[in-house]
Amino acid sequence: MTEIDYFPVLENERVLLEPLQPTDLEALLPLALHPTLWELALTRITSREDLENYFREAFREREAGLSIPFAVTDKKTGMKAGSTRFGNITPAHRRLEIGWTWLGEDYQRTGLNRWMKLAMLDHAFGTLEVNRVELKTDLLNLKSQNAMLGIGATREGIFRSHMVSNGGRIRDSIFFSIIRQDWPAARAALCDKLSKFKSDETLAKG
């Protein structure tokens, strides 16, 4: 794993990922206050104070070398759309996790999440030279699981009684991964899906 830049800027034709900063709070707060975002999440954002605490924890983890949090901008609208993160960074084993992802309601089901994952996975396997990218979600979160399968991740297994959700429920987590050997084929398939999505979008407008 190469030397890590904890403040990278990642970009492709649809998405811009910039290091999360305190100044992003105002733009992200209206998006974060939508209650459906946190129904199956470990965190719950119901106030400005909650989001401030969320930012502080992200900054603490970045300072500790554990995470790289991003603010997400949809280049199609030029607006902030949400947040995502590289986390559980483990240089000794050339491994990290992609997660802590949330997008405003208007940016869901638009293809933006897949563009985000493309930028992050390119950075992880290309720039950072990791061997393994992990993803996990609540076993009840079928939407998230389908999204992980949609970017070419492999379903690995279930960790029972793994975490405690924001409402106190004991959560089973399901793990997915993409490893270095998987990425060329997974990337080609993902790019093909994004190309078809763009074509369908163009036809719908025409």
Secondary structure, 3 states (H helix, E strand, C coil): CCCCCCCCCEECCCEEEEECCHHHHHHHHHHHCCHHHHCCCCCCCCCHHHHHHHHHHHHHHHHCCCCEEEEEEECCCCEEEEEEEEEEEEHHHCEEEEEEEEECHHHCCCCHHHHHHHHHHHHHHHHCCCCEEEEEEECCCHHHHHHHHHCCCEEEEEEEEEEECCCCCEEEEEEEEEECCCHHHHHHHHHHHHHHHHHHHHHHHC
